[in-house]
Amino acid sequence: MADSTDSTSNSAPRVELTPAAAGLIRRLREVHGPLMFHQSGGCCDGSSPMCYPEGEFRTGDSDVLLASLAVDGVAEPVGFWMSRSQYALWSHTRLIVDVVAGRGGGFSLEAPEGVRFLIRSRVLGT
């Protein structure tokens, strides 16, 4: 799994990537340039991690940067953001970004690929 730099905990990464997710990020980076994620809060796209070109999704004081993901073959870290209110509910979990077959959110960069990013989670400390 890809490593993350996490300012909220030194004991375990807050966000991890499966090898499949890291591979898809590498392919998307080649096409779209630097990337970022924002964990959807459950509106139109469920609670999927949404992948955007870096800076395309506006973040602000109501968002938390959970991790800067280091992905082999990607020059720059990939930021993983979540709304502060959602983070308050999920703060006890480790998020594992994976990829599954099927179409996800129409706004996320992987949508045309026939796959979607998916969050799997574990309680921190497990």
C-alpha positions as CSV (number, residue, x, y, z in Angstrom):
1,M,0.0,0.0,0.0
2,A,1.1,3.5,-0.7
3,D,2.4,5.6,2.2
4,S,0.9,8.8,3.5
5,T,2.2,11.8,5.4
6,D,-0.4,12.3,8.2
7,S,-0.4,15.3,10.5
8,T,-3.1,13.8,12.7
9,S,-1.4,10.6,13.9
10,N,2.2,9.3,13.9
11,S,1.3,5.7,14.8
12,A,-0.8,4.7,11.7
13,P,-1.5,6.2,8.4
14,R,-4.9,7.9,8.2
15,V,-5.3,7.1,4.5
16,E,-3.8,4.2,2.5
17,L,-3.9,3.1,-1.1
18,T,-4.3,-0.5,-2.3
19,P,-1.9,-1.4,-5.2
20,A,-4.9,-1.2,-7.6
21,A,-5.7,2.3,-6.4
22,A,-2.0,3.4,-6.8
23,G,-1.9,2.0,-10.3
24,L,-5.1,3.9,-11.3
25,I,-3.7,7.1,-9.8
26,R,-0.5,6.7,-11.9
27,R,-2.6,6.3,-15.1
28,L,-4.8,9.2,-14.2
29,R,-1.8,11.4,-13.4
30,E,-0.3,10.8,-16.8
31,V,-3.5,12.1,-18.4
32,H,-4.7,14.8,-16.0
33,G,-1.6,16.0,-14.2
34,P,-1.3,16.4,-10.4
35,L,-4.3,15.0,-8.6
36,M,-6.2,15.4,-5.3
37,F,-9.0,13.5,-3.6
38,H,-12.0,14.8,-1.6
39,Q,-14.0,12.3,0.3
40,S,-17.6,12.8,-0.7
41,G,-20.1,13.5,2.1
42,G,-22.9,11.3,0.7
43,C,-24.8,13.6,-1.6
44,C,-25.0,12.8,-5.3
45,D,-22.1,10.4,-5.3
46,G,-22.7,8.5,-2.1
47,S,-19.6,8.5,0.1
48,S,-17.1,7.8,-2.6
49,P,-13.6,9.3,-2.7
50,M,-13.7,11.7,-5.6
51,C,-10.5,12.2,-7.7
52,Y,-9.9,15.6,-9.3
53,P,-7.1,17.5,-11.0
54,E,-5.3,19.2,-8.1
55,G,-7.0,22.5,-7.2
56,E,-10.1,21.8,-9.2
57,F,-12.2,21.1,-6.1
58,R,-12.0,24.1,-3.8
59,T,-11.1,23.4,-0.3
60,G,-11.2,25.8,2.6
61,D,-11.6,26.1,6.4
62,S,-14.4,23.6,6.3
63,D,-12.1,20.9,5.0
64,V,-9.3,18.8,6.6
65,L,-6.2,17.5,4.7
66,L,-6.0,13.9,6.0
67,A,-3.0,12.8,4.1
68,S,-0.5,13.7,1.4
69,L,-0.2,10.3,-0.3
70,A,3.2,9.3,-1.8
71,V,2.6,7.1,-4.9
72,D,5.5,5.4,-6.6
73,G,5.8,6.9,-10.1
74,V,4.0,10.1,-9.2
75,A,6.3,13.1,-8.7
76,E,4.1,15.0,-6.2
77,P,2.0,13.9,-3.3
78,V,-1.7,13.4,-3.8
79,G,-3.8,15.3,-1.2
80,F,-6.7,13.5,0.4
81,W,-9.3,15.9,1.9
82,M,-12.5,15.5,3.8
83,S,-15.0,18.0,5.2
84,R,-14.4,18.9,8.8
85,S,-17.9,17.8,9.9
86,Q,-17.5,14.4,8.2
87,Y,-14.1,14.0,9.7
88,A,-15.6,14.5,13.2
89,L,-17.6,11.3,12.5
90,W,-14.9,9.3,10.8
91,S,-11.9,10.4,13.0
92,H,-11.5,6.9,14.5
93,T,-11.1,5.2,11.2
94,R,-8.2,4.4,8.8
95,L,-9.4,4.9,5.2
96,I,-8.2,2.5,2.6
97,V,-8.7,3.6,-1.0
98,D,-9.4,0.7,-3.3
99,V,-10.7,0.3,-6.9
100,V,-13.7,-1.8,-8.0
101,A,-15.4,-2.4,-11.3
102,G,-18.4,-0.2,-12.1
103,R,-19.2,3.4,-12.7
104,G,-18.9,5.7,-9.8
105,G,-19.4,9.4,-9.5
106,G,-19.7,11.3,-12.7
107,F,-17.4,14.1,-11.5
108,S,-14.5,11.8,-10.5
109,L,-11.7,11.4,-13.0
110,E,-11.9,7.6,-13.1
111,A,-15.6,7.5,-14.2
112,P,-14.8,6.9,-17.9
113,E,-12.5,4.0,-17.0
114,G,-15.3,1.7,-16.0
115,V,-14.0,1.5,-12.5
116,R,-14.5,3.6,-9.3
117,F,-12.6,4.4,-6.2
118,L,-14.1,2.9,-3.1
119,I,-13.3,3.4,0.6
120,R,-12.7,0.5,2.9
121,S,-12.2,1.3,6.5
122,R,-10.7,0.0,9.7
123,V,-10.9,1.3,13.2
124,L,-7.5,2.9,14.0
125,G,-5.3,0.6,16.0
126,T,-6.4,-2.5,14.1
